[in-house]
Amino acid sequence: MDEQTPAEQALSRPYVAADGLCFDVITLSVEHHLDRSATLTYLLTVRRPGHPDERWTVTLPWEDKSWADVLTSPAPAADRLGQLVHLVHAHLDEWWATKGHSRRSAKMGRRLL
């Protein structure tokens, strides 16, 4: 198994969204494409106050090639790494909020039993 880059390590950490929703990352895989885009695939447990935990697999296509250097660098700039983590978390938050009524978002995730 390859060692994770600093970006993969940062993106693998659990986080709590502003609304109290907790995304507990079980695994993250990053598939790098020849065109410098990437696909982030998460296996995570989503925790919400007052609800049972839910396990999901979520695939985020990452088309913005300007982040390829941060994803692959052994020592990315801290500010750029922080920005990337913030953007990915925002995409996960958006996926969660829209998966019930957006076909595009619904296709990105699959609930596991």
N, C-alpha and C positions, 0 to 999 in steps of 0.2 A: 504494500500500500504506500503510495506517495505521501510525502509530508505535505501538510497544508501550507499554503502561502499565508502571510499575515492577513490578507483580505479575506480569505476563506475562514480563517480562525475568527476574525471579527464578525463575519456574517453568520457564523455558526452559534454565536452566543444567544441565549434567550433574551427577550426584551418584553417590556410592558408598554403597550400603546397608551395614549392619553386617556382613553376611555376605560382603562383598567383591564383590557383584554391582554392576556399573556400568551406570547408565542414562544413555546419551549422547543427549540430546535433539537431534533434527535440526530439527524444527519443532513448534510448539505453536499451535493456534488455539483461541480462546475464543469461543463463541457465547453471547451474552447473551439471555435470554428475558424476555418482558414481565412474568412473575411474579417477577423478580429472581433466578431460578435461572440456572445456566449449564451449558454442556457444554464440557469440556476435551478436545480431541482432540490426541493426541501421535503423532508419527512419531519412533520412537527405535530406537537400536541398543542391544541388551542384551549386555553382555560379562560372561562368567564365566570364572574361571581354569580352564584345562583343557578348555574347550569352544569351538567356533567361535562367532563373533559371530552374533547373530540380529537381524533387523530386524522391527519390529512397528509396527502402528498400534493405538492404544489409545484408547478413548473413555470418559471418566469423567463420568458425570452428576453435577453438583454442585447438590444440592437445597437445601443450607443457605444460605438467603437472607441470613443475618447476615454473610456474607463479600462480598456484592455491592459494598459500599463499598470494600473493600480491592482487589478485582479491577478496579475502574474508576477509582480515585483517581489523580490525577497525583502525589500525595505522601502515600501511606498511612503510618500510624504504623509505625515499624520493628518494634515488638514484635508487632503484629497481622500484619504481612507475614511475619515469621519463623514465626509460628504457622500461617499459611495454607500456607506452603511445607512445613512439617513435616507437616501433615495430608495434603496432596496426595501427598507422598513416601510416607507410610504407606499411602495407598490404592494407589499403584502397586506398592509392596512386597507388599501383600495380594493384588492382582490376580495378580502373578507367582507367588506361592506357592500360589494356589488355582485357577489357570486349568485345571489338569489334572484336577480332580475337582469343580469347582463349575460348574454350567451357567451360572449368572449371570455368573461371572467369565469363563468361556470366551467368552461373547457379547460381552464388552467389548473383546476384542483379536483381531487377525487377524495371523498371521505372514505376512510378505512374502518372496518369493523373491528 
